Amino acid sequence: MKKLRIMLVASEAVPFAKTGGLADVAGALPKALKELGHDVRIVMPRYGSINPHQYNLKSLPRPLGVPMGILGEQWCAVLEGKLPNSHVPIYFLEHILHYGRQALYNDANGVGFLDNDNRFIFLSRASLQLCKMLHFAPDIVHANDWHTSVVPLLLNTLYRYDPNFQHTASILTVHNMQYQGLFYKGAMDVLGIDWKHFNMHELEWHDHVNFLKGGICHATLWNTVSQGYAEEIQTSQYGYGLEGVARHHASTLRGIINGIDYTTWNPETDKHITAHYSETHLSGKHTCKRTLQRIFGLPERDNVPVFGIISRLVDQKGIDVLAESMTGIMSYDIQFVMLGTGESWAHDYFSHCTTVWPEKFGCYIGYDEALAHQIEAGCDFYVMPSRFEPCGLNQLYSLRYGTLPIIRSTGGLKDTVENFHEKRGTGTGFCFDDLNAHALYNTIGWAVYTWYNNPTAYKTMQKNAMKKRFTWEDSARKYLEMYDEAIVLKRTELHAP
Ligand code: ADP
């Protein structure tokens, strides 16, 4: 296979800055692509929270000029470093006015910064200017989410005849369709493209500019982070108003599931858990269960199934439905532990539950990486009643840790967890379709019944689950297939009459 030149543009990447799954992808996919022999680079902002000394970042000798339409040309410094434990170059844009703040997108009240349109037009435009300054003529520019969605549009307009990009195809990955980058139409003048693109087939959305829509319409190919979610966003339930656009551009839409980091999430070596275990030697998992019960102050019993959840406590995760079914769920002979932060009503409600069911329910409101590992290791079941889930990570960790996921069949959950089939004895978890308290209560009931009455089936599922792998190498190979397809499409377009 030909060695590809790829520039990945992202507003966040692990370990430098993270608010969601996008950062995981931006930090892991380039490494896997590099290991497969490709020349991949990353560009992102240098937020105030990123310490250049910590990562040994070095300034490039020349500053970068970025044309910003009616705002004129703006200049930034470019810091160069490497993704940790790799040879992937990463470039940070240093511009105090745009990125000097600690937070990435929102003020302390959770409201988006008023200049987010300018900040991310700058990032998008700078990514292309940087390619030129580095004499890097990419085969692929890979944009991610609304923040960099205008990149494909810029390539098709202002950079259409630029010699540096004559063979460049664009990819847009949508990690979450809910966030679209909706701005006052004056952003058109900062983009600097012709107002003829402000129409219902490209950028316009109810008299506003919609960055994501522009990206979907202009990308050579675009994808979501699971096949299931790619299908769902074409419906009104999941499309957040862009379902028609998604359907219109369905022929260029693909679905590629994310991988997970099996060096961090491995019960055989995990540094956060009290005992290690594998699918052939499971005794360490019982030790982890005891530890978990102790941490949450629950009775230390082997003969009770423990359920867990680690989540942002928000609408997307179906936390309201869990709350609604708590009384029913707590009527089973089970224990349940929760780790999460999010909406204040959820903090109050679930904290209150620990006083109503002190012997059964434990809850820690906060963010705690080590505890997340202990929950994955110590539980028998993991609960994920998501309203929508573009990919989802915790069900993948749960499979690896032999903690059977109980999921609502949506997006990436549907693609990665196989429902228990009682007759055949197959499956890796328990699934339900309708998001309501009855369905959740009944499915947890089914899992409880299986744990108590059919331990052989439970153990078989546990082994099946632990053998599953969702690696970044597999995902990277799928992205490469998509890149190749995009390059062919671009070539065809160039040779069209
Ligand atoms: P999303 O990105 O939508 O929040 P994912 O399942 O894709 O959901 O990923 C969430 C990640 O964040 C998982 O690795 C999960 O373990 C972690 N996480 C979420 N909340 C917490 C928390 N309170 N403490 C520790 N880790 C958390």
Boltz pocket constraint, residues with backbone or C-beta under 6 A from the ligand:
constraints:
  - pocket:
      binder: B
      contacts: [[A, 19], [A, 20], [A, 21], [A, 310], [A, 311], [A, 312], [A, 339], [A, 340], [A, 341], [A, 364], [A, 366], [A, 367], [A, 368], [A, 369], [A, 372], [A, 391], [A, 392], [A, 393], [A, 394], [A, 395]]
      max_distance: 6.0
